[in-house]
Amino acid sequence: MDFKYGTYLVILTLTIKATADCGCNKLKRTPNGPEAPQEHVIFPEKHEANAHGEDSPTNLLKLVEHSKKFIDMSLIPGGKYVIGTNEPFFTDDKEGPEREVELKEFYLDRYEVSNLQFRDFVQQTGYVSEAEKFGDSFVFQEFLTPEVRKHYNDFRVAAAPWWYKIQGANWKQPEGDPEKGLENRLDHPVVHVSWNDAVSYCRWKEKRLPTEAEWEVACRGGRKQKLFPWGNKMMPKDEHYMNIWQGLFPEGNLAEDGCEGTCPVDRFRQNAFDLYNIVGNVWEWTDDRWDEQEESEAPNRVKKGGSYLCHESYCYRYRCAARSQNTEDSSAGNLGFRCAADID
């Protein structure tokens, strides 16, 4: 009897492990929702070519600006790389098979875009994020008071009831509470940003979002067929290398890594490319569509890296090969990005 019961527990555990989901990919705007907000970024005009030669003050200024563009970015070498996996954990996510890609060298931000950086963008351009225009965004239950949870009980995600659609939640007030701003987390990653918001920021910086292949190659840090940016062991020397969930999800966050929610963008250095929080902390948008055949005004885009809400028993997506998706107008309290840039 004990043997049968133990066998049942093993089977149940494996079943949960293979099918459970934190629900991050369910946080999408409905197809019949409000019209997608229009871009309000004011982009600086391109400088006209200077007619006074390469050493003119204007061209020297361009060289300085060009150098500044790559500050806090890592150069990812070009070449042939293997991405994907032949041992997928979530088969529906199309994690495999392994395949070879050839990339040109490119730059990638060492850190996720922070609240401070996004605030500078907004102050200089007058940009209004999509969450602000829609008037709401998705917030994880841990950051809501019992009173707020009760008030928004009918505005939870059916497939992931720990996510609440909260009025007023956006990048500058992540919990929807105007009295809880960003003063103590300007160095944390910006969240509640849609794919469209991320693209607008990147364009303002004269950068772009990385492709999925570029992101994964950078994540692997030059290593082959490893689960994480640093290798296969999740906690080398019993030390935390990333910001993910500890404890029983979605209740009982133990925060053994020292992080209740997001952590500073420079908290965890994770590989030889000098990248920080490339896995864990917040999901990161990539440029790629989830399905190139999808015909929609707001198609699904690939996101990578997992977040502070991921755990092996529920959302084992903080592996380099793991992937997920959201519509490009979606936003949530665990979704951010970093920028890439071409050499030229």
C-alpha positions as CSV (number, residue, x, y, z in Angstrom):
1,M,0.0,0.0,0.0
2,D,2.8,2.4,0.9
3,F,4.6,1.5,-2.3
4,K,1.6,2.2,-4.4
5,Y,1.0,5.5,-2.6
6,G,4.6,6.6,-3.1
7,T,4.5,5.7,-6.8
8,Y,1.3,7.7,-7.1
9,L,3.0,10.7,-5.6
10,V,6.0,10.4,-8.0
11,I,3.6,10.2,-11.0
12,L,1.6,13.1,-9.7
13,T,4.7,15.2,-9.2
14,L,6.0,14.5,-12.7
15,T,2.6,15.3,-14.1
16,I,2.4,18.6,-12.3
17,K,6.0,19.4,-13.3
18,A,5.2,18.8,-17.0
19,T,1.9,20.7,-17.2
20,A,1.9,23.4,-14.6
21,D,2.1,27.0,-15.7
22,C,2.5,30.3,-13.9
23,G,0.1,31.8,-16.3
24,C,2.4,34.6,-17.6
25,N,1.6,33.8,-21.2
26,K,-2.1,34.2,-20.4
27,L,-1.7,37.9,-19.6
28,K,-2.9,39.3,-22.9
29,R,-5.2,42.0,-24.1
30,T,-8.4,40.6,-25.6
31,P,-8.8,40.8,-29.4
32,N,-12.0,42.8,-28.9
33,G,-10.3,45.2,-26.5
34,P,-9.7,48.9,-27.1
35,E,-7.9,50.0,-30.2
36,A,-4.2,49.6,-29.8
37,P,-2.6,52.9,-28.7
38,Q,-0.7,54.9,-31.2
39,E,2.9,55.7,-30.8
40,H,3.6,59.1,-29.2
41,V,7.3,59.2,-29.2
42,I,9.0,62.3,-30.4
43,F,12.1,61.1,-32.2
44,P,15.0,63.5,-32.8
45,E,15.5,64.2,-36.5
46,K,18.5,62.7,-38.2
47,H,21.4,65.1,-38.6
48,E,22.2,66.1,-42.1
49,A,25.6,65.1,-43.5
50,N,28.2,67.7,-42.6
51,A,29.8,69.3,-45.6
52,H,32.9,70.4,-43.8
53,G,34.8,67.1,-43.6
54,E,35.3,64.3,-41.1
55,D,37.1,66.5,-38.5
56,S,34.3,69.0,-38.3
57,P,32.8,69.6,-34.8
58,T,29.5,68.0,-35.9
59,N,31.2,64.8,-37.0
60,L,33.4,64.6,-33.9
61,L,30.2,65.0,-31.9
62,K,28.8,62.1,-33.9
63,L,31.8,59.9,-32.9
64,V,31.3,60.8,-29.3
65,E,27.6,59.9,-29.4
66,H,28.4,56.7,-31.3
67,S,30.8,55.7,-28.5
68,K,28.3,56.6,-25.8
69,K,25.7,54.4,-27.5
70,F,27.6,51.3,-26.6
71,I,28.2,52.1,-22.9
72,D,27.1,49.2,-20.6
73,M,26.7,46.9,-23.6
74,S,28.6,43.7,-24.3
75,L,29.9,42.7,-27.7
76,I,28.6,39.3,-28.6
77,P,30.9,37.6,-31.2
78,G,29.5,36.6,-34.5
79,G,29.7,33.0,-35.7
80,K,27.8,29.7,-35.8
81,Y,26.0,28.7,-32.6
82,V,23.6,26.0,-31.5
83,I,20.3,27.1,-29.9
84,G,17.2,25.2,-28.8
85,T,17.2,21.8,-27.1
86,N,16.6,18.2,-27.9
87,E,15.3,17.7,-24.4
88,P,12.4,20.1,-24.2
89,F,10.6,20.6,-20.9
90,F,7.6,22.3,-22.4
91,T,7.0,20.7,-25.8
92,D,4.1,23.1,-26.6
93,D,6.6,26.0,-26.3
94,K,8.6,24.6,-29.2
95,E,11.9,24.7,-27.2
96,G,13.4,22.2,-29.7
97,P,15.0,20.8,-31.6
98,E,18.6,22.0,-31.4
99,R,19.5,23.9,-34.5
100,E,22.5,25.8,-35.8
101,V,22.3,29.5,-36.4
102,E,24.8,31.9,-37.9
103,L,24.9,35.4,-36.4
104,K,26.8,38.6,-37.1
105,E,28.4,40.2,-34.1
106,F,26.2,42.6,-32.2
107,Y,25.9,44.5,-28.9
108,L,23.5,43.6,-26.1
109,D,22.8,45.6,-23.0
110,R,24.5,44.1,-19.9
111,Y,21.5,45.1,-17.8
112,E,17.7,45.1,-18.3
113,V,16.4,48.6,-18.9
114,S,15.8,50.2,-15.5
115,N,13.0,52.4,-14.1
116,L,15.4,55.3,-14.1
117,Q,16.3,54.9,-17.8
118,F,12.7,54.5,-18.8
119,R,11.7,57.5,-16.8
120,D,14.4,59.6,-18.6
121,F,12.9,58.4,-21.9
122,V,9.4,59.4,-20.9
123,Q,10.6,62.8,-19.6
124,Q,12.5,63.6,-22.8
125,T,9.9,62.4,-25.3
126,G,6.5,62.6,-23.6
127,Y,5.9,59.0,-24.3
128,V,2.8,57.4,-22.8
129,S,2.9,53.6,-22.3
130,E,0.2,51.3,-23.5
131,A,-0.7,50.3,-19.9
132,E,-1.4,53.9,-19.2
133,K,-3.6,54.3,-22.2
134,F,-5.5,51.1,-21.6
135,G,-5.8,52.1,-17.9
136,D,-4.7,48.8,-16.4
137,S,-2.2,46.0,-16.3
138,F,-1.6,42.7,-14.6
139,V,-0.3,42.5,-11.0
140,F,0.7,39.5,-9.0
141,Q,-1.3,38.8,-5.9
142,E,1.6,39.0,-3.4
143,F,1.8,42.8,-4.0
144,L,-1.9,43.5,-3.4
145,T,-3.6,44.0,0.0
146,P,-6.5,41.7,0.9
147,E,-8.9,44.7,0.4
148,V,-7.6,45.2,-3.2
149,R,-7.8,41.5,-4.0
150,K,-11.4,41.4,-2.8
151,H,-12.3,44.5,-4.8
152,Y,-10.7,43.0,-8.0
153,N,-11.8,39.4,-7.4
154,D,-13.8,39.3,-10.7
155,F,-10.8,40.7,-12.6
156,R,-8.5,37.8,-12.2
157,V,-7.1,35.7,-15.1
158,A,-9.2,32.5,-15.2
159,A,-6.2,30.2,-16.0
160,A,-4.0,31.9,-13.5
161,P,-6.1,33.5,-10.7
162,W,-3.0,34.8,-8.9
163,W,-2.9,37.5,-11.6
164,Y,-5.2,40.5,-11.1
165,K,-6.0,43.1,-13.8
166,I,-5.6,46.3,-11.8
167,Q,-6.7,49.8,-12.8
168,G,-3.9,52.3,-12.7
169,A,-1.1,49.7,-12.8
170,N,1.7,50.8,-15.1
171,W,5.5,51.3,-15.2
172,K,5.5,54.2,-12.7
173,Q,3.1,52.7,-10.2
174,P,3.7,48.9,-10.6
175,E,1.0,47.9,-8.0
176,G,-1.5,50.4,-9.3
177,D,-1.1,52.4,-6.0
178,P,-0.2,56.1,-6.7
179,E,1.4,56.2,-3.2
180,K,3.8,53.3,-4.1
181,G,6.1,54.8,-6.7
182,L,9.6,54.1,-7.9
183,E,11.7,56.1,-5.4
184,N,13.2,53.0,-3.8
185,R,13.5,51.0,-7.0
186,L,14.9,53.2,-9.8
187,D,17.7,50.7,-10.3
188,H,15.1,47.9,-10.7
189,P,14.0,46.8,-14.2
190,V,11.0,48.7,-15.7
191,V,7.9,46.5,-15.8
192,H,4.4,46.8,-17.3
193,V,5.9,47.6,-20.6
194,S,4.5,46.1,-23.8
195,W,6.5,45.0,-26.8
196,N,5.4,48.2,-28.5
197,D,6.7,50.3,-25.6
198,A,10.0,48.4,-25.6
199,V,10.4,49.0,-29.4
200,S,9.8,52.7,-28.9
201,Y,12.4,53.0,-26.2
202,C,14.9,51.1,-28.3
203,R,14.3,53.3,-31.3
204,W,14.8,56.4,-29.1
205,K,18.2,55.0,-28.1
206,E,18.9,54.2,-31.7
207,K,19.0,50.5,-30.8
208,R,16.6,47.6,-31.3
209,L,15.2,44.5,-29.5
210,P,17.4,41.4,-29.9
211,T,16.1,38.5,-32.0
212,E,15.3,35.3,-30.2
213,A,18.4,33.7,-31.6
214,E,20.6,36.6,-30.5
215,W,19.1,36.6,-27.0
216,E,19.7,32.9,-26.6
217,V,23.3,33.0,-27.9
218,A,24.0,35.8,-25.5
219,C,22.3,33.9,-22.7
220,R,24.5,30.9,-23.2
221,G,27.7,33.0,-22.8
222,G,29.7,30.9,-25.2
223,R,28.8,27.6,-23.5
224,K,27.3,24.7,-25.4
225,Q,24.2,22.7,-24.4
226,K,24.0,24.1,-20.9
227,L,20.7,24.8,-19.0
228,F,21.8,28.2,-17.6
229,P,24.1,31.0,-18.6
230,W,26.8,29.7,-16.2
231,G,26.3,25.9,-16.6
232,N,23.9,23.1,-15.5
233,K,23.9,23.5,-11.8
234,M,21.3,25.9,-10.6
235,M,23.1,26.9,-7.4
236,P,26.9,26.5,-7.8
237,K,28.5,26.4,-4.4
238,D,25.0,26.6,-2.9
239,E,24.8,30.3,-4.0
240,H,22.0,32.0,-5.7
241,Y,22.8,33.0,-9.3
242,M,19.4,34.4,-10.2
243,N,16.2,36.0,-8.9
244,I,13.5,33.3,-9.1
245,W,10.8,32.0,-6.7
246,Q,11.6,29.9,-3.7
247,G,8.8,28.2,-1.8
248,L,5.4,26.9,-2.8
249,F,3.9,28.8,-5.7
250,P,1.8,30.9,-5.7
251,E,1.8,31.2,-1.9
252,G,4.7,31.3,0.5
253,N,7.5,33.1,-1.2
254,L,10.6,32.4,0.9
255,A,12.7,35.0,-0.9
256,E,15.9,33.0,-0.1
257,D,17.7,34.8,-2.8
258,G,17.0,38.1,-1.1
259,C,14.4,39.3,-3.6
260,E,10.7,39.6,-2.8
261,G,10.0,40.9,-6.3
262,T,12.3,42.4,-8.8
263,C,15.9,43.1,-7.9
264,P,18.4,45.8,-9.1
265,V,19.4,45.2,-12.7
266,D,23.1,44.8,-11.7
267,R,22.4,42.2,-8.9
268,F,23.3,38.9,-10.6
269,R,26.2,38.6,-13.1
270,Q,25.6,35.4,-14.9
271,N,28.1,34.6,-17.7
272,A,31.3,35.4,-19.5
273,F,29.6,38.0,-21.7
274,D,29.2,40.1,-18.6
275,L,25.4,39.9,-18.7
276,Y,23.3,40.4,-15.6
277,N,19.8,38.9,-14.9
278,I,19.6,37.5,-18.4
279,V,17.6,34.7,-16.7
280,G,15.3,35.5,-13.8
281,N,14.2,38.9,-12.5
282,V,11.9,39.8,-15.4
283,W,10.8,38.3,-18.7
284,E,12.5,40.0,-21.7
285,W,10.8,40.8,-25.0
286,T,12.5,39.8,-28.2
287,D,11.9,41.0,-31.7
288,D,10.6,37.6,-33.1
289,R,7.0,36.6,-33.7
290,W,5.8,33.4,-31.9
291,D,4.1,32.3,-35.1
292,E,5.1,33.9,-38.4
293,Q,1.8,32.8,-39.9
294,E,-0.3,34.6,-37.3
295,E,-2.5,37.3,-38.7
296,S,-3.4,39.7,-36.0
297,E,-3.2,43.4,-35.2
298,A,-1.3,42.5,-32.1
299,P,0.6,39.3,-32.8
300,N,2.3,37.2,-30.2
301,R,5.9,38.0,-29.6
302,V,8.6,35.7,-28.1
303,K,9.8,36.5,-24.6
304,K,12.7,34.9,-22.9
305,G,14.4,34.4,-19.6
306,G,11.7,33.7,-17.0
307,S,11.1,36.0,-14.0
308,Y,11.1,36.3,-10.3
309,L,7.9,34.2,-10.3
310,C,9.4,31.2,-12.0
311,H,10.0,27.9,-10.1
312,E,11.0,24.5,-11.4
313,S,7.8,22.9,-10.1
314,Y,5.6,25.5,-11.9
315,C,7.3,27.5,-14.6
316,Y,10.7,26.1,-15.4
317,R,11.4,28.7,-18.0
318,Y,14.6,30.4,-16.7
319,R,16.6,28.1,-18.9
320,C,18.4,29.6,-21.9
321,A,16.4,27.4,-24.3
322,A,13.0,28.1,-22.7
323,R,10.6,30.5,-24.3
324,S,7.1,31.9,-23.9
325,Q,4.9,34.5,-25.6
326,N,2.5,37.4,-25.1
327,T,0.7,39.7,-27.5
328,E,2.7,42.7,-28.4
329,D,0.3,45.1,-26.6
330,S,0.3,43.1,-23.3
331,S,2.0,44.1,-20.1
332,A,2.5,42.7,-16.6
333,G,4.5,43.3,-13.4
334,N,7.2,40.8,-14.4
335,L,7.7,41.8,-18.0
336,G,10.6,44.0,-19.2
337,F,13.4,44.1,-21.8
338,R,16.9,45.0,-22.8
339,C,18.2,46.5,-26.0
340,A,20.5,45.2,-28.7
341,A,22.5,47.2,-31.3
342,D,24.2,46.6,-34.6
343,I,27.9,47.3,-35.0
344,D,27.4,49.8,-37.9
